[in-house]
Amino acid sequence: MLKNLIIIGASGFGREVAWLVERINKVCPTWNLIGFIDDADEIQGKSINGYAVLGKTEDVSKFDAYFVCAVGSAKIREQIINRITEIKNDIQFATLIDPSVEMSELINIGEGTIICAHSILTVNIEVGKHVIINLDCTVGHDAVLQDYVTLYPSVNVSGITNIGHCSELGTGVQIIQMKTVGNYSIVGAGAVIAKDIPDKCTAVGSPAKPIKYFE
């Protein structure tokens, strides 16, 4: 029996996640994607790529379904998850992994995580809750991706690295082995992380260096 699923976020990445669900179902029928939830007023009641916009985040309690949050911003995704779990304390989250993903059985993956097409995860990896690993990423042995991490497309995470809670690595970032990215930090596209990145900063360049700190 197919499980009902609702995607939170109907923008570009939300549409890509709908496609990911379709790809899963072609290989192993699993999900009945009933539509999107999104807080934008202008799309309420509309259809996006054939799926209805069913309401806003305040409406989650109306639905008996699994949910997955397809919002790229790690900090906003955390805020959304906190809000909807307060509204619906028995909410269930889907974990979505594209059929093309290559990974060992020696990986722990938290609920609500999305792993997109053609990514590779090797061995002894910890992936937290509500993590997004976008297209064509690699994650090496003994890496830790804490809750709400976002890896944008084509990020390469080397072994024995620790990506902190709610941090984001931009498209094409490379992090060498045994380095750490702090909590709530953002690393700009194309950066090479050769030294640890502290908490709550924006870092850019090769090698990546903090250029701004924030609360």
C-alpha positions as CSV (number, residue, x, y, z in Angstrom):
1,M,0.0,0.0,0.0
2,L,1.3,3.4,-1.0
3,K,2.1,5.9,1.8
4,N,0.7,9.4,1.5
5,L,3.4,12.0,1.2
6,I,3.3,15.9,1.3
7,I,6.3,18.0,0.3
8,I,6.8,21.2,2.3
9,G,8.1,23.9,-0.1
10,A,6.8,24.2,-3.7
11,S,9.7,26.2,-5.2
12,G,12.5,24.9,-7.4
13,F,13.9,22.3,-5.0
14,G,10.4,21.2,-4.0
15,R,9.7,20.4,-7.7
16,E,12.9,18.5,-7.9
17,V,11.9,16.4,-4.9
18,A,8.6,15.6,-6.5
19,W,10.6,14.3,-9.5
20,L,12.8,12.3,-7.0
21,V,9.6,10.7,-5.6
22,E,8.5,9.8,-9.1
23,R,11.9,8.2,-9.7
24,I,11.6,6.1,-6.5
25,N,8.1,5.0,-7.5
26,K,9.3,3.8,-10.9
27,V,11.7,1.4,-9.2
28,C,9.7,0.5,-6.1
29,P,6.1,2.0,-5.8
30,T,6.3,3.5,-2.3
31,W,4.7,7.0,-2.2
32,N,1.3,8.6,-3.0
33,L,2.5,12.2,-3.5
34,I,-0.7,14.1,-2.8
35,G,0.8,17.6,-3.1
36,F,2.7,20.5,-1.6
37,I,2.4,22.7,1.4
38,D,3.8,26.2,1.0
39,D,3.3,29.5,2.9
40,A,3.2,31.7,-0.3
41,D,-0.2,33.3,-0.7
42,E,0.0,33.5,-4.5
43,I,0.1,29.8,-5.1
44,Q,-2.6,28.6,-2.8
45,G,-5.1,26.3,-4.5
46,K,-2.9,26.1,-7.6
47,S,-1.3,23.0,-9.2
48,I,2.5,22.8,-9.7
49,N,3.8,20.2,-12.1
50,G,0.6,18.3,-11.6
51,Y,0.5,18.4,-7.8
52,A,-1.9,20.5,-5.8
53,V,-0.8,23.2,-3.3
54,L,-2.8,21.9,-0.3
55,G,-2.4,24.8,2.1
56,K,0.2,26.3,4.4
57,T,2.4,25.0,7.2
58,E,-0.3,25.8,9.7
59,D,-2.5,23.2,8.0
60,V,-0.3,20.2,8.6
61,S,-2.6,18.7,11.2
62,K,-5.3,18.3,8.6
63,F,-3.5,15.6,6.8
64,D,-2.7,11.9,7.6
65,A,0.5,11.7,5.6
66,Y,4.3,11.6,5.8
67,F,6.0,15.0,5.3
68,V,9.4,16.0,3.9
69,C,10.8,19.6,3.9
70,A,12.3,20.6,0.6
71,V,13.6,24.0,1.6
72,G,17.3,24.5,0.8
73,S,18.1,27.0,3.5
74,A,19.2,25.0,6.5
75,K,18.2,27.7,9.0
76,I,14.7,28.1,7.5
77,R,14.2,24.4,7.2
78,E,15.0,24.0,10.9
79,Q,12.5,26.8,11.8
80,I,9.8,25.1,9.6
81,I,10.4,21.7,11.2
82,N,10.2,23.1,14.7
83,R,7.0,24.9,13.9
84,I,5.2,22.0,12.3
85,T,6.2,19.6,15.1
86,E,4.6,21.9,17.6
87,I,1.4,22.0,15.5
88,K,1.3,18.2,14.9
89,N,3.3,16.4,17.7
90,D,2.8,12.9,16.1
91,I,4.0,14.1,12.6
92,Q,5.9,11.5,10.5
93,F,8.8,12.4,8.3
94,A,9.8,10.6,5.1
95,T,13.4,9.9,4.2
96,L,13.9,10.0,0.4
97,I,16.9,8.5,-1.4
98,D,17.1,8.6,-5.2
99,P,17.5,5.1,-6.7
100,S,20.7,6.1,-8.4
101,V,22.5,6.9,-5.1
102,E,25.4,4.5,-4.3
103,M,26.0,3.9,-0.7
104,S,27.0,1.1,1.7
105,E,24.9,-0.4,4.4
106,L,27.3,1.1,7.0
107,I,25.5,4.4,7.1
108,N,23.0,5.9,9.6
109,I,20.5,8.3,8.1
110,G,18.1,10.4,10.1
111,E,14.4,11.0,9.4
112,G,13.4,13.7,6.9
113,T,16.7,13.5,5.0
114,I,16.8,13.9,1.2
115,I,19.6,12.4,-0.9
116,C,19.5,13.3,-4.6
117,A,20.5,11.6,-7.8
118,H,24.0,10.3,-8.5
119,S,25.4,11.0,-5.0
120,I,27.9,8.5,-3.5
121,L,28.3,7.8,0.2
122,T,30.9,5.3,1.2
123,V,31.2,3.7,4.7
124,N,30.7,4.4,8.4
125,I,28.9,7.7,7.8
126,E,26.5,9.5,10.1
127,V,23.8,11.6,8.4
128,G,21.5,13.5,10.7
129,K,17.8,14.4,10.5
130,H,16.4,16.7,7.8
131,V,19.7,16.8,5.9
132,I,19.7,17.7,2.2
133,I,22.4,16.1,0.0
134,N,21.8,17.5,-3.5
135,L,22.8,16.2,-6.9
136,D,26.1,14.5,-7.6
137,C,27.7,14.9,-4.1
138,T,30.3,12.5,-2.6
139,V,30.7,11.8,1.1
140,G,33.7,9.8,2.3
141,H,34.3,7.4,5.2
142,D,33.6,8.3,8.8
143,A,32.1,11.7,7.9
144,V,29.4,13.2,10.1
145,L,26.7,15.5,8.7
146,Q,24.8,16.8,11.6
147,D,21.0,17.7,11.6
148,Y,19.8,20.2,9.0
149,V,23.0,20.3,7.0
150,T,22.6,21.3,3.3
151,L,25.1,20.1,0.6
152,Y,24.3,21.9,-2.6
153,P,25.2,20.1,-5.9
154,S,28.6,18.6,-6.6
155,V,30.0,19.0,-3.1
156,N,32.9,16.7,-2.2
157,V,33.1,15.8,1.5
158,S,36.3,13.8,2.4
159,G,36.7,11.3,5.1
160,I,36.7,11.9,8.9
161,T,35.1,15.4,8.5
162,N,32.4,16.9,10.6
163,I,29.8,19.2,9.1
164,G,28.1,21.1,11.9
165,H,24.4,21.5,12.7
166,C,22.5,23.6,10.2
167,S,25.5,24.5,8.1
168,E,25.5,24.9,4.3
169,L,28.1,24.0,1.7
170,G,27.6,25.8,-1.6
171,T,27.8,24.2,-5.0
172,G,31.1,22.6,-5.8
173,V,32.6,23.0,-2.3
174,Q,35.5,20.6,-1.5
175,I,36.4,19.8,2.1
176,I,39.6,17.9,2.7
177,Q,39.9,15.1,5.2
178,M,39.7,15.6,9.0
179,K,38.3,19.1,8.8
180,T,35.3,20.6,10.6
181,V,32.7,23.1,9.6
182,G,31.0,24.9,12.5
183,N,27.4,25.1,13.4
184,Y,25.2,27.5,11.4
185,S,28.0,28.4,9.0
186,I,27.7,28.9,5.2
187,V,30.6,28.1,2.8
188,G,30.3,29.8,-0.6
189,A,30.2,28.0,-3.9
190,G,33.5,26.6,-5.2
191,A,35.4,27.0,-1.9
192,V,38.1,24.6,-0.8
193,I,38.0,23.9,2.9
194,A,41.6,23.2,4.0
195,K,41.2,24.5,7.6
196,D,38.4,24.2,10.1
197,I,35.6,26.7,9.7
198,P,34.2,28.2,12.9
199,D,30.6,28.5,14.0
200,K,28.2,31.1,12.6
201,C,30.2,32.6,9.8
202,T,30.2,32.9,6.0
203,A,33.4,31.6,4.5
204,V,34.6,31.8,0.8
205,G,37.7,31.2,-1.3
206,S,40.4,28.7,-1.8
207,P,41.4,28.1,0.9
208,A,38.1,29.1,2.5
209,K,38.3,31.9,5.1
210,P,35.6,33.5,7.1
211,I,34.5,36.9,5.8
212,K,31.5,37.6,8.0
213,Y,30.2,36.4,11.4
214,F,26.6,36.6,12.6
215,E,24.5,35.7,15.6
